[in-house]
Amino acid sequence: MRLPSTALTLGALPARLIALPGVYRPQADTRLLSEALSHEKLGPDTEVMEIGTGTGALALHAAGRGARVTAVDVSWPAVAAARLNALRQRLPLRVLHGDFAARTSGRRFDIVLSNPPYVPSPRARLPSRGAKRAWDAGPEGRDLIDRICTSAPALLRPGGVLLMVHSQMCGADTTLDHLKRAGLSAQVTARASVPWGPVLRSRRAWLEDQGLADDGEEWEELVIIRAQNL
């Protein structure tokens, strides 16, 4: 079903970001998550972690509002891009390469952000290099989403907030159930409808065959999940 498209603008995202080859450029999902972040209280005492930083756009949004920010990505080109963009924006940003859980083990944050890979893929094995790492997420699109849900209680301080964006194709209700079972309060706080991009269009037959998309569907609903550690 086609939904009215929410007007999305760059808002607080830094302009003229460097995006090296293979690094995910800020798109509608990035802007929707940036808008959600703009409603959270940030300051010098706020510690933020972003999972899968890409160009660093969201991490730099938080740093620009005074927060102390750690950004993590498994892609070396993304790490390089985020560091370059932090230098260009003259904002303090700690950028780490590797798995988010391993690189932040033992640390807790006031806010955890993520625009994770969430596009369902006919390949069960996740890509280990290249641009597809930014969107391919297993047959249900939930490989990293489920890990984030499981890890959230250990990553968040009491009262800390997880903000995550993903496609409704992955099942917002499933994400809410996982987070609630992990002991967090969780809800969908925003939605936006955007046209299918080239990746979804290239997988149309497979998505329809899997029951993940209706015949002839052309619009994707994005959701913001906000979860809080009680």
GUVODO-63108 format. One record per residue: residue in one letter; residue number from 1; z, y, x of N, C-alpha, C in turn. Coordinates in nm, 2 decimals, always signed. Last residue first. Layout:
BEGIN
> A; NUM; Z; Y; X; Z; Y; X; Z; Y; X
...
//
This chain:
BEGIN
> L; 230; +3.10; +0.05; +1.53; +3.22; +0.09; +1.46; +3.35; +0.08; +1.54
> N; 229; +2.81; +0.19; +1.63; +2.91; +0.10; +1.68; +3.05; +0.14; +1.61
> Q; 228; +2.53; +0.23; +1.42; +2.65; +0.29; +1.48; +2.75; +0.18; +1.51
> A; 227; +2.18; +0.28; +1.40; +2.30; +0.19; +1.39; +2.41; +0.25; +1.47
> R; 226; +1.89; +0.35; +1.24; +2.00; +0.42; +1.31; +2.12; +0.32; +1.29
> I; 225; +1.55; +0.31; +1.27; +1.67; +0.24; +1.24; +1.78; +0.32; +1.32
> I; 224; +1.26; +0.44; +1.12; +1.37; +0.47; +1.22; +1.49; +0.40; +1.18
> V; 223; +0.94; +0.30; +1.08; +1.08; +0.32; +1.04; +1.17; +0.36; +1.15
> L; 222; +0.60; +0.32; +0.97; +0.70; +0.32; +1.08; +0.84; +0.35; +1.02
> E; 221; +0.34; +0.15; +0.82; +0.47; +0.22; +0.80; +0.56; +0.21; +0.92
> E; 220; +0.00; +0.19; +0.85; +0.12; +0.12; +0.90; +0.24; +0.21; +0.88
> W; 219; -0.30; +0.14; +0.67; -0.19; +0.22; +0.71; -0.07; +0.14; +0.75
> E; 218; -0.49; -0.04; +0.59; -0.53; +0.06; +0.69; -0.42; +0.15; +0.73
> E; 217; -0.58; -0.36; +0.46; -0.48; -0.26; +0.49; -0.52; -0.17; +0.60
> G; 216; -0.75; -0.57; +0.40; -0.81; -0.43; +0.40; -0.70; -0.33; +0.42
> D; 215; -0.49; -0.77; +0.29; -0.64; -0.76; +0.31; -0.68; -0.61; +0.30
> D; 214; -0.18; -0.70; +0.45; -0.26; -0.73; +0.33; -0.41; -0.71; +0.37
> A; 213; -0.01; -0.86; +0.72; -0.09; -0.74; +0.67; -0.17; -0.79; +0.55
> L; 212; +0.11; -1.09; +0.78; +0.17; -0.97; +0.83; +0.10; -0.84; +0.78
> G; 211; +0.00; -1.33; +0.73; +0.07; -1.27; +0.62; +0.15; -1.15; +0.66
> Q; 210; -0.16; -1.44; +0.92; -0.02; -1.46; +0.94; +0.06; -1.41; +0.82
> D; 209; -0.41; -1.34; +0.84; -0.39; -1.48; +0.83; -0.24; -1.52; +0.84
> E; 208; -0.37; -1.07; +0.90; -0.39; -1.11; +0.76; -0.36; -1.26; +0.74
> L; 207; -0.36; -1.09; +1.18; -0.25; -1.04; +1.11; -0.26; -1.08; +0.96
> W; 206; -0.62; -1.20; +1.24; -0.50; -1.27; +1.27; -0.38; -1.23; +1.19
> A; 205; -0.79; -0.99; +1.15; -0.80; -1.12; +1.09; -0.68; -1.20; +1.12
> R; 204; -0.69; -0.76; +1.31; -0.69; -0.77; +1.16; -0.69; -0.91; +1.11
> R; 203; -0.68; -0.69; +1.57; -0.61; -0.81; +1.53; -0.61; -0.83; +1.38
> S; 202; -0.81; -0.45; +1.60; -0.87; -0.56; +1.67; -0.80; -0.69; +1.63
> R; 201; -0.63; -0.29; +1.45; -0.76; -0.32; +1.40; -0.83; -0.44; +1.47
> L; 200; -0.41; -0.27; +1.63; -0.40; -0.34; +1.50; -0.54; -0.38; +1.44
> V; 199; -0.54; -0.12; +1.83; -0.48; -0.25; +1.86; -0.47; -0.33; +1.73
> P; 198; -0.64; +0.12; +1.72; -0.73; +0.02; +1.77; -0.67; -0.12; +1.79
> G; 197; -0.41; +0.19; +1.44; -0.48; +0.22; +1.56; -0.57; +0.11; +1.61
> W; 196; -0.38; +0.28; +1.10; -0.39; +0.18; +1.20; -0.47; +0.23; +1.32
> P; 195; -0.22; +0.59; +1.02; -0.34; +0.50; +1.02; -0.33; +0.40; +1.13
> V; 194; +0.12; +0.59; +0.90; +0.02; +0.64; +1.00; -0.10; +0.54; +0.99
> S; 193; +0.41; +0.71; +0.74; +0.29; +0.62; +0.73; +0.18; +0.68; +0.82
> A; 192; +0.76; +0.69; +0.81; +0.63; +0.77; +0.81; +0.52; +0.67; +0.81
> R; 191; +1.11; +0.73; +0.75; +0.98; +0.65; +0.74; +0.86; +0.74; +0.75
> A; 190; +1.45; +0.71; +0.83; +1.33; +0.79; +0.82; +1.21; +0.69; +0.81
> T; 189; +1.67; +0.55; +0.84; +1.70; +0.69; +0.81; +1.57; +0.77; +0.80
> V; 188; +1.80; +0.24; +0.75; +1.68; +0.31; +0.78; +1.70; +0.46; +0.74
> Q; 187; +2.12; +0.15; +0.91; +2.04; +0.19; +0.79; +1.90; +0.24; +0.84
> A; 186; +2.43; +0.00; +0.99; +2.29; +0.02; +1.02; +2.21; +0.06; +0.89
> S; 185; +2.72; -0.07; +1.18; +2.66; -0.02; +1.06; +2.52; +0.02; +1.09
> L; 184; +2.76; -0.37; +1.37; +2.73; -0.23; +1.36; +2.70; -0.20; +1.22
> G; 183; +2.80; -0.65; +1.41; +2.92; -0.56; +1.39; +2.89; -0.41; +1.38
> A; 182; +2.59; -0.82; +1.41; +2.65; -0.79; +1.55; +2.77; -0.69; +1.54
> R; 181; +2.51; -0.81; +1.15; +2.58; -0.93; +1.20; +2.65; -0.91; +1.34
> K; 180; +2.39; -0.56; +1.16; +2.51; -0.57; +1.09; +2.59; -0.70; +1.13
> L; 179; +2.16; -0.63; +1.32; +2.26; -0.53; +1.37; +2.39; -0.54; +1.29
> H; 178; +2.03; -0.82; +1.16; +2.08; -0.85; +1.29; +2.19; -0.76; +1.34
> D; 177; +1.98; -0.66; +0.93; +2.07; -0.78; +0.92; +2.12; -0.82; +1.05
> L; 176; +1.80; -0.47; +1.03; +1.93; -0.43; +0.98; +2.03; -0.54; +0.97
> T; 175; +1.59; -0.64; +1.10; +1.66; -0.56; +1.21; +1.80; -0.52; +1.16
> T; 174; +1.51; -0.73; +0.85; +1.56; -0.82; +0.95; +1.64; -0.75; +1.06
> D; 173; +1.43; -0.49; +0.74; +1.55; -0.56; +0.68; +1.60; -0.66; +0.78
> A; 172; +1.20; -0.43; +0.88; +1.32; -0.35; +0.90; +1.44; -0.42; +0.84
> G; 171; +0.96; -0.60; +1.01; +1.07; -0.63; +0.92; +1.19; -0.55; +0.94
> C; 170; +0.72; -0.55; +1.14; +0.82; -0.64; +1.21; +0.94; -0.67; +1.12
> M; 169; +0.60; -0.37; +0.97; +0.54; -0.50; +0.99; +0.63; -0.60; +1.05
> Q; 168; +0.72; -0.14; +1.01; +0.77; -0.22; +0.90; +0.71; -0.36; +0.91
> S; 167; +0.76; -0.08; +1.36; +0.67; -0.09; +1.25; +0.74; -0.17; +1.14
> H; 166; +1.03; +0.12; +1.49; +0.93; +0.01; +1.50; +0.86; +0.01; +1.37
> V; 165; +1.28; +0.29; +1.68; +1.16; +0.30; +1.59; +1.08; +0.17; +1.60
> M; 164; +1.63; +0.35; +1.70; +1.51; +0.26; +1.74; +1.40; +0.28; +1.63
> L; 163; +1.93; +0.45; +1.82; +1.81; +0.49; +1.74; +1.69; +0.42; +1.79
> L; 162; +2.27; +0.38; +1.81; +2.14; +0.33; +1.85; +2.03; +0.39; +1.76
> V; 161; +2.57; +0.55; +1.90; +2.46; +0.53; +1.81; +2.33; +0.48; +1.87
> G; 160; +2.93; +0.51; +1.92; +2.79; +0.53; +1.97; +2.68; +0.49; +1.88
> G; 159; +3.17; +0.44; +1.83; +3.11; +0.55; +1.76; +2.97; +0.58; +1.81
> P; 158; +3.25; +0.31; +2.14; +3.29; +0.32; +2.00; +3.24; +0.45; +1.94
> R; 157; +2.93; +0.28; +2.32; +3.07; +0.32; +2.32; +3.12; +0.31; +2.17
> L; 156; +2.69; +0.03; +2.36; +2.74; +0.15; +2.29; +2.89; +0.16; +2.30
> L; 155; +2.63; -0.22; +2.47; +2.57; -0.10; +2.53; +2.63; +0.03; +2.48
> A; 154; +2.74; -0.41; +2.32; +2.79; -0.40; +2.45; +2.74; -0.27; +2.52
> P; 153; +2.60; -0.38; +2.07; +2.74; -0.36; +2.08; +2.80; -0.34; +2.22
> A; 152; +2.32; -0.43; +2.16; +2.37; -0.30; +2.12; +2.52; -0.29; +2.12
> S; 151; +2.21; -0.69; +2.21; +2.28; -0.62; +2.32; +2.35; -0.49; +2.28
> T; 150; +2.09; -0.76; +1.97; +2.20; -0.84; +2.02; +2.28; -0.77; +2.13
> C; 149; +1.90; -0.56; +1.94; +2.00; -0.58; +1.84; +2.12; -0.66; +1.89
> I; 148; +1.75; -0.61; +2.17; +1.82; -0.48; +2.16; +1.93; -0.50; +2.06
> R; 147; +1.64; -0.86; +2.11; +1.73; -0.84; +2.23; +1.81; -0.72; +2.22
> D; 146; +1.48; -0.79; +1.89; +1.60; -0.88; +1.87; +1.69; -0.87; +1.99
> I; 145; +1.29; -0.62; +2.02; +1.37; -0.57; +1.91; +1.50; -0.66; +1.89
> L; 144; +1.15; -0.80; +2.19; +1.25; -0.70; +2.25; +1.34; -0.64; +2.14
> D; 143; +1.02; -0.96; +1.99; +1.09; -1.02; +2.11; +1.19; -0.92; +2.17
> R; 142; +0.89; -0.91; +1.75; +1.03; -0.88; +1.76; +1.10; -0.93; +1.89
> G; 141; +0.64; -0.98; +1.66; +0.66; -0.84; +1.70; +0.81; -0.81; +1.73
> E; 140; +0.59; -1.24; +1.61; +0.65; -1.16; +1.50; +0.68; -1.02; +1.54
> P; 139; +0.47; -1.32; +1.86; +0.40; -1.35; +1.73; +0.46; -1.27; +1.61
> G; 138; +0.52; -1.05; +2.10; +0.53; -1.19; +2.05; +0.47; -1.20; +1.91
> A; 137; +0.45; -0.78; +2.15; +0.59; -0.82; +2.13; +0.61; -0.96; +2.07
> D; 136; +0.26; -0.53; +2.31; +0.27; -0.67; +2.27; +0.41; -0.72; +2.26
> W; 135; +0.31; -0.26; +2.41; +0.30; -0.29; +2.26; +0.31; -0.43; +2.23
> A; 134; +0.33; -0.23; +2.68; +0.39; -0.13; +2.60; +0.39; -0.16; +2.45
> R; 133; +0.19; -0.43; +2.79; +0.33; -0.45; +2.80; +0.40; -0.35; +2.71
> K; 132; -0.08; -0.35; +2.79; -0.03; -0.43; +2.68; +0.12; -0.45; +2.68
> A; 131; -0.13; -0.23; +3.04; -0.09; -0.15; +2.92; -0.03; -0.22; +2.81
> G; 130; +0.01; -0.44; +3.30; -0.10; -0.38; +3.22; -0.04; -0.30; +3.10
> R; 129; +0.20; -0.75; +3.30; +0.14; -0.63; +3.37; +0.04; -0.57; +3.27
> S; 128; +0.28; -0.96; +3.16; +0.36; -0.93; +3.27; +0.31; -0.80; +3.34
> P; 127; +0.29; -1.02; +2.80; +0.22; -0.98; +2.92; +0.31; -0.93; +3.03
> L; 126; +0.47; -1.30; +2.66; +0.45; -1.16; +2.68; +0.37; -1.12; +2.80
> R; 125; +0.34; -1.57; +2.48; +0.39; -1.52; +2.61; +0.36; -1.37; +2.63
> A; 124; +0.21; -1.60; +2.24; +0.35; -1.61; +2.24; +0.41; -1.56; +2.37
> R; 123; -0.05; -1.41; +2.11; +0.00; -1.48; +2.23; +0.15; -1.48; +2.23
> P; 122; -0.10; -1.26; +1.89; -0.12; -1.40; +1.88; -0.08; -1.48; +2.00
> S; 121; +0.16; -1.02; +1.82; +0.05; -1.07; +1.91; +0.03; -1.22; +1.89
> P; 120; +0.29; -0.73; +1.67; +0.27; -0.88; +1.67; +0.15; -0.92; +1.74
> V; 119; +0.42; -0.46; +1.84; +0.30; -0.51; +1.77; +0.29; -0.66; +1.78
> Y; 118; +0.64; -0.35; +1.97; +0.66; -0.41; +1.84; +0.54; -0.46; +1.77
> P; 117; +0.82; -0.23; +2.25; +0.70; -0.30; +2.20; +0.73; -0.37; +2.07
> P; 116; +1.05; +0.04; +2.13; +1.01; -0.09; +2.20; +0.87; -0.14; +2.17
> N; 115; +1.18; +0.30; +2.18; +1.06; +0.28; +2.11; +1.00; +0.15; +2.17
> S; 114; +1.53; +0.37; +2.17; +1.42; +0.28; +2.21; +1.30; +0.29; +2.12
> L; 113; +1.84; +0.49; +2.29; +1.71; +0.52; +2.23; +1.61; +0.41; +2.27
> V; 112; +2.18; +0.52; +2.25; +2.08; +0.44; +2.31; +1.95; +0.46; +2.22
> I; 111; +2.45; +0.73; +2.31; +2.33; +0.71; +2.24; +2.24; +0.62; +2.32
> D; 110; +2.67; +0.68; +2.47; +2.69; +0.74; +2.34; +2.57; +0.73; +2.25
> F; 109; +2.71; +0.37; +2.65; +2.65; +0.50; +2.62; +2.68; +0.55; +2.48
> R; 108; +2.84; +0.18; +2.93; +2.83; +0.21; +2.78; +2.78; +0.35; +2.76
> R; 107; +2.78; -0.08; +3.17; +2.79; +0.06; +3.13; +2.78; +0.07; +2.98
> G; 106; +2.75; -0.34; +3.23; +2.89; -0.29; +3.25; +2.90; -0.14; +3.21
> S; 105; +2.42; -0.31; +3.32; +2.53; -0.40; +3.30; +2.66; -0.33; +3.32
> T; 104; +2.17; -0.19; +3.34; +2.29; -0.11; +3.29; +2.41; -0.19; +3.26
> R; 103; +1.99; -0.38; +3.44; +2.01; -0.25; +3.51; +2.12; -0.16; +3.46
> A; 102; +2.01; -0.58; +3.25; +2.05; -0.61; +3.39; +2.08; -0.48; +3.46
> A; 101; +1.90; -0.46; +3.02; +2.04; -0.52; +3.02; +2.09; -0.54; +3.16
> F; 100; +1.64; -0.37; +3.09; +1.75; -0.28; +3.05; +1.89; -0.33; +3.06
> D; 99; +1.48; -0.48; +3.39; +1.53; -0.51; +3.25; +1.65; -0.42; +3.22
> G; 98; +1.32; -0.21; +3.58; +1.37; -0.35; +3.55; +1.41; -0.37; +3.41
> H; 97; +1.40; +0.09; +3.74; +1.30; -0.01; +3.71; +1.37; -0.14; +3.69
> L; 96; +1.53; +0.40; +3.61; +1.55; +0.27; +3.68; +1.44; +0.18; +3.64
> V; 95; +1.60; +0.74; +3.65; +1.50; +0.64; +3.60; +1.51; +0.51; +3.68
> R; 94; +1.78; +1.01; +3.55; +1.79; +0.89; +3.63; +1.70; +0.78; +3.57
> L; 93; +1.71; +1.34; +3.55; +1.68; +1.22; +3.48; +1.69; +1.10; +3.58
> P; 92; +1.72; +1.69; +3.51; +1.78; +1.57; +3.57; +1.76; +1.45; +3.49
> L; 91; +1.42; +1.88; +3.51; +1.53; +1.82; +3.44; +1.59; +1.70; +3.51
> R; 90; +1.17; +2.00; +3.57; +1.30; +2.04; +3.63; +1.42; +2.00; +3.55
> Q; 89; +0.94; +1.91; +3.48; +1.02; +1.98; +3.38; +1.15; +2.03; +3.44
> R; 88; +0.86; +1.78; +3.72; +0.77; +1.89; +3.66; +0.85; +1.97; +3.56
> L; 87; +1.05; +1.58; +3.74; +1.04; +1.68; +3.84; +0.96; +1.80; +3.79
> A; 86; +1.00; +1.44; +3.51; +1.13; +1.50; +3.52; +1.13; +1.61; +3.63
> N; 85; +0.74; +1.34; +3.57; +0.76; +1.44; +3.46; +0.90; +1.51; +3.46
> L; 84; +0.80; +1.17; +3.78; +0.71; +1.29; +3.80; +0.73; +1.39; +3.69
> R; 83; +0.96; +0.98; +3.64; +1.02; +1.06; +3.75; +0.93; +1.18; +3.78
> A; 82; +0.77; +0.88; +3.46; +0.89; +0.95; +3.41; +0.96; +1.03; +3.52
> A; 81; +0.58; +0.77; +3.64; +0.54; +0.88; +3.55; +0.66; +0.95; +3.50
> A; 80; +0.73; +0.57; +3.76; +0.67; +0.68; +3.84; +0.64; +0.80; +3.76
> V; 79; +0.79; +0.41; +3.54; +0.90; +0.47; +3.62; +0.85; +0.58; +3.70
> A; 78; +0.53; +0.33; +3.47; +0.61; +0.41; +3.38; +0.72; +0.48; +3.45
> P; 77; +0.45; +0.18; +3.70; +0.38; +0.31; +3.66; +0.45; +0.39; +3.57
> W; 76; +0.64; -0.03; +3.67; +0.65; +0.06; +3.78; +0.57; +0.19; +3.75
> S; 75; +0.80; -0.14; +3.38; +0.67; -0.10; +3.44; +0.69; +0.00; +3.55
> V; 74; +1.04; -0.16; +3.25; +0.99; -0.27; +3.34; +0.87; -0.24; +3.41
> D; 73; +1.27; +0.11; +3.25; +1.14; +0.06; +3.21; +1.10; -0.06; +3.31
> V; 72; +1.51; +0.35; +3.15; +1.48; +0.22; +3.21; +1.34; +0.17; +3.16
> A; 71; +1.71; +0.64; +3.21; +1.59; +0.58; +3.15; +1.55; +0.45; +3.22
> T; 70; +1.99; +0.82; +3.14; +1.94; +0.71; +3.22; +1.82; +0.65; +3.14
> V; 69; +2.12; +1.15; +3.12; +2.03; +1.05; +3.07; +1.99; +0.95; +3.17
> R; 68; +2.34; +1.36; +2.97; +2.32; +1.29; +3.10; +2.24; +1.16; +3.06
> A; 67; +2.22; +1.65; +2.78; +2.28; +1.51; +2.80; +2.25; +1.46; +2.93
> G; 66; +2.08; +1.89; +2.74; +2.21; +1.89; +2.82; +2.27; +1.75; +2.84
> R; 65; +1.84; +1.89; +2.63; +1.95; +1.94; +2.54; +2.09; +1.92; +2.61
> G; 64; +1.68; +1.77; +2.82; +1.67; +1.92; +2.79; +1.77; +1.97; +2.70
> A; 63; +1.76; +1.51; +2.79; +1.80; +1.58; +2.91; +1.79; +1.73; +2.89
> A; 62; +1.62; +1.45; +2.55; +1.77; +1.44; +2.55; +1.82; +1.52; +2.67
> H; 61; +1.36; +1.49; +2.64; +1.41; +1.56; +2.52; +1.56; +1.56; +2.53
> L; 60; +1.35; +1.30; +2.84; +1.35; +1.44; +2.88; +1.39; +1.53; +2.76
> A; 59; +1.35; +1.06; +2.68; +1.46; +1.09; +2.78; +1.47; +1.23; +2.82
> L; 58; +1.10; +1.10; +2.55; +1.23; +1.10; +2.48; +1.35; +1.13; +2.57
> A; 57; +0.92; +1.09; +2.78; +0.92; +1.20; +2.68; +1.05; +1.21; +2.61
> G; 56; +0.87; +0.91; +2.98; +1.00; +0.98; +2.98; +1.01; +1.09; +2.88
> T; 55; +0.65; +0.76; +2.95; +0.63; +0.88; +3.03; +0.76; +0.96; +3.04
> G; 54; +0.85; +0.48; +2.92; +0.71; +0.53; +2.93; +0.70; +0.65; +3.01
> T; 53; +1.11; +0.37; +2.87; +1.09; +0.51; +2.87; +0.95; +0.56; +2.87
> G; 52; +1.28; +0.14; +2.78; +1.13; +0.15; +2.77; +1.09; +0.29; +2.77
> I; 51; +1.56; +0.28; +2.65; +1.50; +0.15; +2.68; +1.35; +0.16; +2.67
> E; 50; +1.77; +0.53; +2.75; +1.65; +0.50; +2.68; +1.59; +0.37; +2.74
> M; 49; +2.10; +0.65; +2.70; +2.01; +0.55; +2.77; +1.89; +0.53; +2.69
> V; 48; +2.33; +0.92; +2.75; +2.21; +0.86; +2.68; +2.14; +0.76; +2.76
> E; 47; +2.63; +1.07; +2.71; +2.55; +0.98; +2.80; +2.45; +0.90; +2.71
> T; 46; +2.76; +1.39; +2.67; +2.69; +1.28; +2.61; +2.61; +1.20; +2.71
> D; 45; +2.86; +1.61; +2.78; +2.95; +1.49; +2.78; +2.88; +1.37; +2.71
> P; 44; +2.67; +1.81; +2.75; +2.70; +1.76; +2.88; +2.79; +1.64; +2.89
> G; 43; +2.51; +1.69; +2.44; +2.57; +1.79; +2.52; +2.60; +1.73; +2.66
> L; 42; +2.42; +1.64; +2.10; +2.40; +1.61; +2.24; +2.46; +1.72; +2.32
> K; 41; +2.41; +1.49; +1.78; +2.48; +1.59; +1.87; +2.47; +1.55; +2.01
> E; 40; +2.09; +1.44; +1.62; +2.22; +1.39; +1.68; +2.28; +1.50; +1.77
> H; 39; +1.86; +1.53; +1.53; +1.97; +1.54; +1.44; +2.10; +1.49; +1.50
> S; 38; +1.67; +1.47; +1.73; +1.71; +1.61; +1.71; +1.82; +1.63; +1.61
> L; 37; +1.62; +1.20; +1.69; +1.71; +1.24; +1.80; +1.76; +1.38; +1.78
> A; 36; +1.43; +1.21; +1.49; +1.56; +1.15; +1.46; +1.66; +1.19; +1.57
> E; 35; +1.22; +1.33; +1.64; +1.28; +1.40; +1.53; +1.41; +1.35; +1.49
> S; 34; +1.17; +1.12; +1.82; +1.22; +1.25; +1.87; +1.28; +1.33; +1.76
> L; 33; +1.07; +0.93; +1.65; +1.20; +0.91; +1.71; +1.26; +1.04; +1.77
> L; 32; +0.83; +1.06; +1.58; +0.93; +1.03; +1.47; +1.07; +1.00; +1.53
> R; 31; +0.71; +1.07; +1.83; +0.75; +1.19; +1.76; +0.85; +1.17; +1.65
> T; 30; +0.67; +0.80; +1.88; +0.75; +0.88; +1.97; +0.80; +1.00; +1.90
> D; 29; +0.50; +0.73; +1.67; +0.63; +0.67; +1.68; +0.72; +0.75; +1.77
> A; 28; +0.27; +0.89; +1.74; +0.34; +0.91; +1.61; +0.48; +0.85; +1.62
> Q; 27; +0.30; +0.91; +2.10; +0.22; +0.90; +1.98; +0.31; +0.92; +1.85
> P; 26; +0.29; +0.95; +2.44; +0.36; +0.98; +2.32; +0.27; +0.98; +2.20
> R; 25; +0.13; +0.66; +2.61; +0.14; +0.81; +2.58; +0.22; +0.83; +2.45
> Y; 24; +0.23; +0.41; +2.83; +0.21; +0.45; +2.69; +0.23; +0.60; +2.67
> V; 23; +0.04; +0.35; +3.12; +0.16; +0.40; +3.06; +0.14; +0.45; +2.92
> G; 22; -0.21; +0.29; +3.22; -0.13; +0.18; +3.18; +0.01; +0.22; +3.12
> P; 21; -0.22; +0.56; +3.45; -0.29; +0.45; +3.38; -0.20; +0.33; +3.35
> L; 20; +0.04; +0.80; +3.37; -0.04; +0.73; +3.46; -0.12; +0.61; +3.39
> A; 19; +0.08; +1.09; +3.22; +0.07; +0.95; +3.18; -0.02; +0.88; +3.28
> I; 18; +0.26; +1.39; +3.23; +0.18; +1.30; +3.31; +0.19; +1.16; +3.25
> L; 17; +0.27; +1.62; +2.96; +0.33; +1.51; +3.03; +0.23; +1.43; +3.11
> R; 16; +0.25; +1.86; +2.80; +0.17; +1.83; +2.93; +0.24; +1.73; +3.02
> A; 15; +0.59; +1.92; +2.67; +0.44; +1.93; +2.67; +0.38; +1.89; +2.80
> P; 14; +0.86; +1.74; +2.55; +0.80; +1.82; +2.65; +0.65; +1.81; +2.64
> L; 13; +0.95; +1.74; +2.20; +0.90; +1.67; +2.32; +0.84; +1.76; +2.42
> A; 12; +1.04; +1.87; +1.98; +1.11; +1.90; +2.10; +1.06; +1.82; +2.22
> G; 11; +0.73; +1.87; +1.82; +0.87; +1.91; +1.81; +0.93; +1.94; +1.95
> L; 10; +0.48; +1.76; +1.77; +0.54; +1.73; +1.90; +0.69; +1.77; +1.90
> T; 9; +0.49; +1.65; +1.43; +0.45; +1.74; +1.53; +0.52; +1.70; +1.66
> L; 8; +0.39; +1.49; +1.14; +0.46; +1.48; +1.26; +0.40; +1.57; +1.36
> A; 7; +0.42; +1.45; +0.80; +0.36; +1.54; +0.90; +0.45; +1.53; +1.03
> T; 6; +0.38; +1.13; +0.66; +0.47; +1.23; +0.70; +0.40; +1.32; +0.81
> S; 5; +0.15; +1.03; +0.42; +0.17; +1.04; +0.56; +0.27; +1.16; +0.59
> P; 4; +0.22; +0.83; +0.15; +0.19; +0.96; +0.20; +0.23; +0.97; +0.34
> L; 3; +0.10; +0.49; +0.18; +0.20; +0.58; +0.16; +0.16; +0.72; +0.20
> R; 2; -0.08; +0.22; +0.05; -0.09; +0.34; +0.13; +0.02; +0.44; +0.09
> M; 1; +0.00; -0.12; +0.08; +0.00; +0.00; +0.00; +0.00; +0.12; +0.09
//
